[in-house]
Amino acid sequence: MANIDALNATGAATASVAPRLSDGPRGPKPKSALSPRNIMLYGTLLIVSIYYLLPLYVMIVTSLKDMAEIRMGNVFSPPVDVTFQPWVKAWAEACTGVNCDGLSRGFWNSVRILIPSVLLSMTIALISGYTLSKWKFKGSEVFFTILLVGAFIPYQVMLYPIVIGLREVGGFMTDIYQGTCGLFTAAEGACRGRVQLFGSLSGLVIVHTIFGLPINVLLFRNYFASIPDELFKAARVDGAGFWGILIRIILPMSLPIIVVSGIIQVTGIWNDFLFGVVYTRAESYPMTVQLNNIVNSVQGIKEYNVNMAATLLTGLVPLVVYFFSGKLFVRGIAAGAVKG
Amino acid sequence: MTNNSVEIRDLDLHFGAVKVLQQLNLDIHEGEFLVLLGSSGCGKSTLLNCIAGLLEITDGQIWIKGENVTWAEPSQRGIGMVFQSYALYPQMTVRGNLSFGLRNARVPKDEIERRVSRAAEVLQIGPLLDRKPAALSGGQRQRVAIGRALVRDVDVFLFDEPLSNLDAKLRADLRVELKRLHNQLENTMIYVTHDQVEAMTLADRIAIMKGGKIMQLGTPDEIYNRPQNLYVADFIGSPSMNFIQGKVNGMTFTAGDLSMPLDGYQFSGPQTDGQTATIGIRPEHVITGELVANAPMRTTVNVDIVEPMGSDTLVWADLAGKPFRIRMDGQATVSHGDSLEIGLDLARSSLFDTQSELRL
């Protein structure tokens, strides 16, 4: 039975199509792949890609040549003798000031700055954004506005006040530490230690955390505002509290925005130069500052290959981050951007 | 000891200068199905949120099961709530959704298992227990949302427009299921809706709200047949009541040159002669066809517009210079320009004081 029905149906369908087919061709004219529109489109894309990729290419080939080959002046030609010596030198031997252990010192400094700064700023921003969107209190909107204004104040204005702030807070904490230290330990000399914020990595971590807050709180708050209030109310009726709702309901839904915030923070803090040079000392300079010192050193000959290798090494971390999270990044930006 | 399940005493809720709820008093009996009905912005959902403890009230008290819960956390009030958007936790399975509240309350595992399977059986969602909410249809989601309240063994169920997101057919099905569930569980249920069909069919009692106040609290029959004021009279019934303004003299209502006998109308108090009044007549109470001969009062109207709706026909006519709606049989054959003889039984109508808008 079913077969006959199916046959009938097919027959009917063919019958209805037949007159239209006999009329001749229908529908829009098929376009050739080499239409003017396509040539324009892909041509533009090609030119733009070359424009952006050419410097990268020049850097890579230069970093693989030795100085003799570079002096011949063929910037675009691939290396005749591939050598990794410039990379080794950039990483482990290049001198900045009195230190001659290359960029590796700066790399580890940057890692030591990056990890606590990212974790701290994101945790605080996530909790603040959650509070400002779902646990509104009297004055929470004012609080949020003040935070937003913070995002628009130029960093340069804050530089010197923060120097003083770090020095004073450090001094205050030293006073407390030395004043109460006898309570915890009786060891000889234990009380002479100082809390050093200005000029230390911990000071820089605090600065990065504070400056990361406005934009990240905004991101998290807007993302959480797009989660329906009813979900939150249901969880409250089900007996979940502030932390229970955050950890068991909100966090599992927040992966896209956590990725966005993570990328912004990782690349922002890794690429930071200004705070690094102002708030740390020579031995704890982050990678970017050290790169500058290697590239801009005025003594001796300019080692272009080492400079290129050093620059590529420094840019590797943000590059890897973008490479692996590009898709999530776009999704998160789209999710967090619309609602306010 | 009263047999009230929920008592609301002098409830005030202000958002800044806006008074959302004012001096609201409401007693809800044990096992009662109470519907809060009103148009958007009347404060019905707000009242429900206050009962649930999701909004901090400005003044007054809320008692549930003889306990003052005015300042208690939502989870401590013995309430379960079902939301319009279902509000299921998207990353949890149906089982996870149902057991979330119990896990928060640190109920033992085998007890959770027992209650979840019982709720799944009552709501017929057993085969769905390991699915995520995204893989469920609207009706199934709403059942899970009800189940989430069910497993917690609460005294009072709160429904916030639970059927509004469903299509018409499913809504009618779930309405019947809700009624069955109420008969089966015998819990107190408070149900917010703007749909008067839902209200009339489900409720033991209806509270009609407007501007943060309860306009009338009564059984569906009282609300429909004896509305206490013009607002309720106009709000309930579709198509809505016909209103004609005029005067009451003794047992006669006069509007222009039209005079109607009020024989059989039960006044709620003594009347003064010549009082300005508004009479409300439901379109379905207008007598047409062969029964007109027996009606207490007869008149003839001109048909303006006819709207056939299948089961019945809505006729727009003209009475005392005002549009007058008449609900007729679906098979009625009238058309524009006809003159139609109708009968009115004013014992079934409602009279209101035009100034105070209260029932006479």
Chai-1 contact restraints between the chains, C-beta under 6 A:
chainA,res_idxA,chainB,res_idxB,connection_type,confidence,min_distance_angstrom,max_distance_angstrom,comment,restraint_id
A,P228,B,S85,contact,1.0,0.0,6.0,A-B,restraint_1
A,E230,B,F83,contact,1.0,0.0,6.0,A-B,restraint_2
A,E230,B,S85,contact,1.0,0.0,6.0,A-B,restraint_3
A,E230,B,A87,contact,1.0,0.0,6.0,A-B,restraint_4
A,L231,B,A87,contact,1.0,0.0,6.0,A-B,restraint_5
A,K233,B,L54,contact,1.0,0.0,6.0,A-B,restraint_6
A,A234,B,A87,contact,1.0,0.0,6.0,A-B,restraint_7
A,R236,B,P74,contact,1.0,0.0,6.0,A-B,restraint_8
A,V237,B,P74,contact,1.0,0.0,6.0,A-B,restraint_9
A,V237,B,M81,contact,1.0,0.0,6.0,A-B,restraint_10
A,D238,B,F100,contact,1.0,0.0,6.0,A-B,restraint_11
A,D238,B,G101,contact,1.0,0.0,6.0,A-B,restraint_12
A,D238,B,N104,contact,1.0,0.0,6.0,A-B,restraint_13
A,G239,B,S75,contact,1.0,0.0,6.0,A-B,restraint_14
A,G239,B,G101,contact,1.0,0.0,6.0,A-B,restraint_15
A,G239,B,N104,contact,1.0,0.0,6.0,A-B,restraint_16
A,G239,B,A105,contact,1.0,0.0,6.0,A-B,restraint_17
A,A240,B,N104,contact,1.0,0.0,6.0,A-B,restraint_18
A,I249,B,Y89,contact,1.0,0.0,6.0,A-B,restraint_19
A,P252,B,Q91,contact,1.0,0.0,6.0,A-B,restraint_20
